Amino acid sequence: MSHLDERLEHDLNNIHDRVVKMGTQVQQAVKNAVNALQTGNAKLAYATVLNDNPINRSMREIDKTCHRFFAIHIPSGGHLRLLSSVIRANIELERIGDYAVTIAREAAQLSQPPSGNLGRELDRIAGETMRMLQQAIKAFTELDADIAKITMVMADEFEHNLDGVYTRMMANDEQARVREILATFVVFNQLKRIADQAKNLCEDTVFAVIGEQKARKSLNIIFIDEDNSCFSQLAEAIARKNHPQTGNYRSAGRIPAEAINPNLVSFMENRGIDFSQAQLTALDQLTAKEISDQHVIVSLQGSISSYLPQIPFHTSGIEWGLGEIPRDEDSHEFELLYREIAILIKDLMELLRGEGAN
């Protein structure tokens, strides 16, 4: 085998491995989203939403790797068909990840899991969906046309079965109301998809004409605790210092204290961080829009539900139980707290933005 053939084989294996990895990520996302919906597990739902970020990074990595392959090897014939299929599959897997996010967000908003006939139908349909997805990914990564054709037949039967589910849902005393709700949801959903694709076309146009890529979205993150005097202030300060390019940070408390913890102020001043301009904020001072604009809400004391009766649909909630606030000026205790929060924030930023997020 020539050096060029070895390089081509190596690059194809690299693309294959990346697709396998993304397929595994997407399957896990769908599994977690459905599990969160079936069990009412809001923590799992929000974890699924946040873990869509690594899936999106995988998609971009595969896209770049495929374009690099085109530039180096100028493929033709079977290799060209394969690379074209990978690019399409890459987009489709990323969209499935987005659908898992939507399911997870719906799960987080429901007061209780679906039950009765609807719950049983959900379990059945979800199980069939995940089996088809698993087989479809297996067929693609192993380039097995026989498995692909079998799965396509399953998909046709699944669509027919789903029509039967809709029919049974309509067969009740409020069928007109159910039909109206479903129709309205479908219309809004399709309008949103059209708007999203129109925006993507505009971004593609700008890139094609002047080479300007889509700007990375800045994350809005708020840290909350009981009185905004210690944990949340410290977390906000650490995030601003260690990850200034990644997001916009703020903090708030259920009922703000009269002043920031003086021992914390002393500790942070020794680290060269000035708290003189820091503000004590109550959660009820924030508008509904300010809350809904947050990508992530981090509770440092207790459950988020004890602070907010309803988390906005596009916002994810995380709970970091940090224990007791240091009671004296022992800098060692504050140092341990500082390091603990810094590690938690670093892990969150790398989940959202990738390794080396700053």
C-alpha positions in Angstrom: 0.0 0.0 0.0 1.4 3.4 -1.0 1.9 6.3 1.4 -1.1 8.1 -0.1 -3.3 5.0 0.2 -2.3 4.7 3.8 -3.1 8.3 4.5 -6.4 8.0 2.8 -7.3 4.9 4.8 -6.2 6.6 8.0 -8.3 9.7 7.3 -11.4 7.5 6.4 -11.0 5.6 9.7 -10.8 8.9 11.6 -14.0 10.1 10.0 -15.7 6.7 10.8 -14.6 6.9 14.4 -16.0 10.4 14.8 -19.3 9.3 13.3 -19.5 6.3 15.7 -18.8 8.7 18.6 -21.5 11.1 17.6 -24.0 8.3 17.0 -23.4 7.1 20.5 -23.8 10.6 21.9 -27.1 11.0 20.0 -28.5 7.7 21.1 -27.7 8.4 24.7 -29.3 11.9 24.4 -32.6 10.4 23.1 -32.6 7.7 25.7 -32.0 10.2 28.5 -34.6 12.6 27.2 -37.3 9.9 27.0 -36.3 8.6 30.4 -36.6 12.1 31.9 -40.1 12.4 30.3 -41.2 9.0 31.6 -40.0 9.5 35.1 -40.4 13.3 35.6 -36.6 13.6 36.3 -36.0 17.3 35.8 -32.3 17.0 36.7 -31.8 14.4 33.9 -33.8 16.6 31.5 -31.5 19.6 32.1 -28.4 17.4 31.9 -29.6 16.2 28.5 -30.1 19.8 27.3 -26.5 20.8 28.4 -25.0 17.7 26.9 -26.2 18.7 23.5 -23.2 21.1 23.4 -20.6 18.2 23.0 -22.9 16.8 20.2 -22.8 20.1 18.4 -19.0 20.2 18.7 -18.8 16.6 17.3 -20.9 17.8 14.3 -18.6 20.7 13.6 -15.5 18.4 14.0 -16.9 15.9 11.5 -17.8 18.7 9.1 -14.3 20.1 9.2 -12.7 16.7 8.9 -14.8 15.9 5.8 -13.9 19.2 4.1 -10.2 18.6 4.9 -10.5 15.1 3.3 -12.0 16.7 0.1 -9.1 19.2 -0.1 -6.4 16.6 0.5 -7.7 13.5 -1.4 -10.1 15.0 -4.1 -12.3 11.8 -3.8 -14.3 10.3 -6.6 -16.6 7.3 -7.1 -17.3 5.4 -3.9 -15.3 7.6 -1.7 -17.1 10.7 -2.9 -20.5 9.0 -2.3 -19.4 8.0 1.2 -18.2 11.5 2.1 -21.4 13.1 0.8 -23.4 10.6 2.8 -21.4 11.4 6.0 -22.0 15.1 5.6 -25.8 14.5 5.3 -25.8 12.0 8.2 -23.8 14.4 10.3 -26.5 17.0 9.9 -29.3 14.5 10.6 -27.6 13.2 13.7 -27.2 16.8 15.0 -30.9 17.4 14.3 -31.9 14.3 16.3 -29.8 15.7 19.1 -31.9 18.9 18.9 -35.1 16.8 19.0 -33.8 15.1 22.1 -33.3 18.6 23.7 -36.9 19.6 22.9 -38.2 16.4 24.5 -36.0 17.0 27.5 -37.3 20.6 27.8 -40.9 19.4 27.6 -40.1 16.9 30.3 -38.7 19.6 32.6 -41.9 21.7 32.1 -44.4 18.9 32.9 -45.7 18.8 36.5 -45.9 15.0 36.3 -45.0 12.2 33.7 -47.6 11.2 31.1 -49.8 8.4 32.6 -52.6 6.1 31.6 -53.1 5.2 27.9 -51.0 8.1 26.8 -48.1 7.1 29.0 -48.3 3.5 27.7 -48.4 4.6 24.1 -45.4 6.9 24.8 -43.4 4.0 26.2 -44.2 1.9 23.2 -43.5 4.5 20.6 -40.3 5.7 22.3 -39.0 2.1 22.5 -39.6 1.5 18.8 -38.0 4.9 17.9 -34.8 4.1 19.9 -34.6 0.6 18.3 -34.9 2.1 14.8 -32.3 4.8 15.6 -29.9 2.2 17.0 -30.3 0.1 13.9 -30.0 3.0 11.5 -26.7 4.2 13.1 -25.4 0.6 13.1 -26.3 0.3 9.4 -24.5 3.5 8.5 -21.4 3.0 10.6 -21.0 -0.5 9.3 -22.1 0.4 5.8 -24.6 -2.5 5.9 -27.3 -1.9 3.3 -29.3 -5.0 4.4 -29.8 -3.6 7.9 -30.6 -0.2 6.4 -33.4 -1.7 4.2 -34.9 -3.7 7.1 -34.9 -0.5 9.2 -36.6 1.4 6.4 -39.4 -1.1 6.4 -39.7 -0.7 10.2 -39.9 3.1 9.7 -42.8 2.7 7.3 -44.7 0.4 9.7 -43.9 2.9 12.5 -45.4 5.8 10.6 -48.6 3.7 10.1 -48.7 2.8 13.8 -48.3 6.4 14.8 -51.3 7.4 12.7 -53.3 4.8 14.7 -52.1 6.5 18.0 -53.3 9.9 16.7 -56.7 8.3 15.8 -57.1 6.8 19.3 -56.2 10.2 20.8 -59.0 11.8 18.8 -61.5 9.2 19.8 -62.7 10.8 23.0 -65.3 13.3 24.2 -62.9 16.3 23.6 -61.6 15.2 20.2 -62.2 18.6 18.7 -60.2 20.3 21.4 -57.4 17.7 21.0 -57.3 18.2 17.3 -57.2 21.9 17.6 -54.3 21.8 20.1 -52.3 19.3 18.0 -52.9 21.3 14.8 -51.8 24.5 16.4 -48.7 22.9 17.8 -47.8 21.5 14.4 -48.2 24.9 12.7 -46.1 26.7 15.3 -43.5 24.0 15.2 -43.2 24.2 11.4 -43.1 28.0 11.4 -40.3 27.9 13.8 -38.4 25.4 11.7 -38.9 27.6 8.6 -37.6 30.7 10.5 -34.6 28.7 11.7 -33.7 27.5 8.3 -34.2 31.0 6.8 -31.7 32.3 9.3 -29.3 29.5 8.4 -29.5 30.4 4.7 -28.7 34.1 5.6 -25.7 33.0 7.6 -24.6 30.8 4.7 -24.9 33.7 2.3 -22.8 36.1 4.5 -20.1 33.4 4.8 -20.1 32.8 1.0 -19.9 36.5 0.1 -17.5 37.9 2.7 -16.2 34.9 4.7 -17.8 36.0 8.0 -18.8 33.1 10.1 -21.7 33.0 12.6 -20.6 34.7 15.9 -20.4 32.4 18.9 -23.3 32.9 21.2 -22.4 34.3 24.6 -23.8 32.4 27.5 -25.9 34.0 30.2 -25.4 32.3 33.6 -26.9 33.3 36.9 -25.8 31.9 40.3 -28.4 31.9 43.1 -28.4 31.2 46.8 -30.3 32.2 49.9 -29.1 35.8 50.4 -26.5 36.6 47.7 -23.9 37.3 50.3 -21.4 34.5 49.8 -21.7 31.5 47.6 -23.4 33.2 44.6 -21.1 36.3 44.8 -18.0 34.1 44.9 -19.2 32.0 42.0 -19.9 35.1 39.9 -16.5 36.6 40.7 -14.7 33.3 39.8 -16.6 33.0 36.5 -15.8 36.6 35.5 -12.1 36.1 36.4 -11.5 32.6 34.9 -13.9 32.6 32.0 -14.3 36.2 30.8 -14.8 35.3 27.1 -17.4 32.6 27.6 -20.4 34.2 29.2 -22.2 37.0 31.0 -22.5 36.3 34.7 -24.7 37.6 37.5 -25.9 36.5 40.9 -28.9 36.8 43.1 -30.5 35.6 46.4 -33.9 34.7 47.6 -33.7 37.6 50.0 -30.6 39.7 49.7 -28.4 40.3 52.8 -27.6 43.8 53.9 -23.9 43.3 52.9 -21.6 40.8 51.4 -20.0 38.4 53.9 -17.1 40.5 55.3 -14.9 37.4 55.6 -15.4 36.7 51.9 -14.6 40.3 51.1 -11.3 40.0 53.0 -10.4 36.7 51.4 -11.1 38.0 47.9 -9.2 41.3 48.5 -6.2 39.2 49.4 -6.6 37.6 46.0 -6.7 41.0 44.3 -10.5 40.9 43.6 -12.4 44.0 44.6 -16.0 43.6 45.7 -16.7 47.3 46.3 -18.8 47.5 43.1 -20.7 44.2 43.7 -24.5 44.5 44.1 -26.8 42.5 46.3 -29.7 41.4 44.2 -33.0 39.7 45.1 -34.5 37.2 42.6 -37.8 39.0 42.6 -36.0 42.1 41.4 -35.3 40.4 38.1 -37.9 40.6 35.3 -39.4 37.5 33.7 -37.4 38.4 30.6 -34.1 38.6 32.5 -34.8 35.2 33.9 -35.8 33.7 30.6 -32.7 35.2 28.9 -30.5 33.0 31.1 -29.1 29.9 29.5 -28.2 28.3 32.8 -29.4 28.9 36.4 -27.1 27.4 39.0 -28.4 26.9 42.5 -25.7 26.8 45.2 -28.0 26.1 48.1 -31.0 23.8 47.8 -33.2 22.9 44.9 -33.9 25.4 42.1 -37.7 24.7 42.5 -37.5 26.3 46.0 -36.4 29.6 44.3 -38.3 29.5 41.1 -41.8 27.9 40.7 -41.1 27.5 36.9 -37.9 27.4 35.0 -38.2 29.0 31.5 -38.4 26.5 28.6 -35.0 27.4 27.1 -33.2 27.6 30.4 -31.4 24.8 32.1 -31.1 24.3 35.9 -28.2 22.9 37.8 -27.8 22.3 41.6 -24.5 22.4 43.4 -25.0 21.8 47.1 -22.1 23.5 48.7 -22.7 22.8 52.4 -22.1 25.4 55.1 -20.6 28.9 54.6 -17.3 29.3 56.5 -18.1 31.0 59.8 -14.8 32.7 60.6 -11.9 34.4 58.8 -10.1 31.1 58.3 -8.6 31.7 54.8 -8.0 27.9 54.4 -11.8 27.2 54.5 -12.5 29.9 51.9 -9.6 28.7 49.8 -11.2 25.2 49.7 -14.5 26.7 48.8 -12.9 28.9 46.1 -11.3 25.8 44.5 -14.4 23.7 44.7 -16.5 26.4 42.9 -13.7 27.1 40.4 -13.6 23.4 39.4 -17.4 23.2 39.1 -17.5 26.3 36.9 -14.6 25.0 34.8 -16.4 21.7 34.2 -19.6 23.5 33.3 -17.8 25.8 30.8 -16.0 22.9 29.2 -19.3 21.1 28.8 -20.8 24.1 27.2 -17.9 25.3 25.1 -15.3 22.5 25.0 -11.9 22.0 26.5 -9.9 25.2 27.1 -13.0 27.4 27.4 -12.0 30.8 28.8 
